[in-house]
Amino acid sequence: MNPSPTFLPPQPVIPNGRALYFAALAHACRPQKRLTVSQWADRHRKLTSKASSETGPWKTERVPYLREIMDCLSARSPVRSVSIMKSAQVGGTEIALNWAGYIADHCPAPTLIVVPTLEVRKRWVRQRLDPMLTETPALAAKFNAKRKRDGGNAEDMKDFEGGLFIIAGANSPASLASMPIKFVINDEIDRFPWEAGAEGDPLGLIRKRQQNFSRRKELNISTPTVKDASRIEELFLAGDQRYYHVPCPHCGEFQPLKKDNLVWTKHPETREITHIAYACAHCGTEIDEHHKPQMLAVGRWVPTHPERKERSYHINGLYAPLGLGLRWAELAREWLTAQDDKAKLKRFINTDLGEVWEDRTSDLPWQGIMARAEPYQLREIPRGCLVITGGVDTHPDRLEVQLVGHGRHGQTWTVDWLVFPGDPTRAEVWDKLTEYLNRPLVNGCGRELRVEATLIDTGGHNTHDVYNYVRTRAARRLMAGQGANTPGKPILSARPKPQDVNWKGKIIKRGVMLWSVGTDTAKAALFARLRGDSESEPSAWRVHTSNALPEDYYKQLTAEAFDPEHNRWVKRRGRRNEALDTWVYAVAASQHPEIRVHAMRASDWTRLEQMLEPPGSAPAAAGEAPAPGAPPTAAPPEPLAASKWLQISGGFVNRWRK
């Protein structure tokens, strides 16, 4: 019997140091494989249940219309700016996330991600960004979003090799300041505030941070809001305006999908939609929705202005892949149920169609209002104008003033509109305002009218300067006011200013009453009157303006539009609104408790007419100014100062006397 073999332990393999060195060197010198954003996403991105209805590997073929948009953001693409005006549930935010992952893994650089507010940032990071960083293997090695050992992996910053993500809120100037940034993602840009504190437009602040990088890129994504007030609409119109064209499965002609081409039939009793299809814009044949995946797969983006460098894309809810968005029948059902509710209709147009909302009730062209201007000069008082009030808007370098006259049946006249340039922190500009407000105006009958009350805005940069001026009582019934964007709020209401109440709750002597102005209510009233004037005869007009006013006045007067979904007024893009604001303040001043023009009775107006437009005189006709130097038909009495018409007691009209 042979002896048992001797088993020796395995000998260690000594690595060849030279071979290891050159292998590592070859790996380090090997050029990085060129990937586009869509290729990176298809290879690495993982979807989680926290942020997506479908989990697992990302597949661009499910949303083929996103491929070109993502690839424009690739490192080797010459495109510098991409803007997407979209509906909800079409994958807009996924573009931002895929690009962010691509940056961290493929082309590291300092990147700024901006969402509307700091509150939204917290949700965006936890629901969107962190799940991608932890569930995508290529990124999990670079990040650990669940561990917060240091400030490099916090809610507002994600640090990685070669770059970092700064996550900011558009309402916070501090989060947008100072640090140079190569790439920028602006998500839901239409929800950004117009101003980030006192620093100005947040979009301007963001772009300044990119100036140091020649190969910078920016991505702007949003569902739109109100026409002429939408940032994403502005960016879309400035770009090449691309629409996704898909072929008809019957005739093969390419076309963009539009809501107006949806056709449906309803049950005669239940009124439920029983059949829906898309009518081809070329052959008219009905296209069933089950054709959509094949149509999307061979679709292509077609630019309206191919000569422009900036890329801009529009996509609506009709393109949403099956299982990811609303079906065509659901879109049609929402459209039908929204017809009787303006807020629902706006929401449908914005979020389902990706289009701007245009409210015809406040869409009054300034050209039409200017065309109705009447032939009277500024500071001249037309017949029927019996009470004058003022509104003042404050700015760091000027005061803007408007005088508004009031008459029967809610009629108003713009009596004057001007600017006092100067620093409101200095007394000189307020002295000019005092002299102006105390200067009497003379009507066609030779009677003097004075500014009975003036409301000055305190919501700007000169709050305490306004308080100090109002305390001087240098002009009649000076009022410190602050706008309140509360629907249905009275045009004028008052409360003691907190700074004028001491620690015992007593009003400080010579304190200032802060008047609250229901700006939404006043603006709604103005636009309702303007709309009524456009549909009525001149004799029934309620808002009178002078043809001596410049074009800019009418642009500013119509500078805002109503947003029914959020129940507020928004400023139109690129339009100043000082003429509108000062008109509102002047009308609010007319509701001072000692005047109450809105509550005056017919007998009160008759008394004013007898004193200011007495029988036997020849006042100018409505909307007419007396010819310069022309004597009146009957010799008017000597001008009477308003101070001689006013008594100490009694109502506003009872104070007027000869």
Buried (B, 14 or more C-beta within 10 A) or exposed (E): EEEEEEEEEEEEEEEEEEEEEEEEEEEEEEEEEEBBBBBBBBEBBBBBEEBBEEEEEBEBEBBBBBBBBBBBBBBEBEBBBBBBBBBBBBBBBBBBBBBBBBBBBBBBBBBBBBBBBBEBBBEBBBEBBBBBBBBBEBBBEBBEBEEEEEEEBEBBEBBBEEBBBBBBBBBBBEBBEEEEBBBBBBBBBBBBBBEBEEBEBBBEBBBBBBEEBEEBBBBBBBBBBBBBBBBBBBBBBBBBBBBBBBBBBBEEEBBBBEBEBBBBEBEEEEEEBEEBBBBBBEEEEEBEBEBBEEBBEEBEBBBEEEEEEBBBBBBBBBBBBEEBBBBBBBBBBBBBEBEEEBEBBBBBBBBBBBBBBEBEEBBBEBEEBBEBBBEBBBBBBBBBBBBBBBBBBBBEEBBBBBBBBBBBEEBBBBBBBEEBEBEBEEBEBBBBBBEBBEEBBBBBBBBBBBBBBBBBBBBBEBBEBBBBBBBEEBBBBBBBBBBBEBEEBBBBEEEBBEEBEEEEEEEEEEBBBBBBBBBBBBBBBBBBBBBEBBEEEEEEBBBBBBEBBEEBBBBBBBBBBBBBBBEBBBBBBEBBBBBBBBBBBBBBBBBBEEBBBEEBEEEBBEBBBEBBBBEEBBBBEBBBBBEEEEEBEEEBEEEBEBEEBBEEEEEBBEBBEE
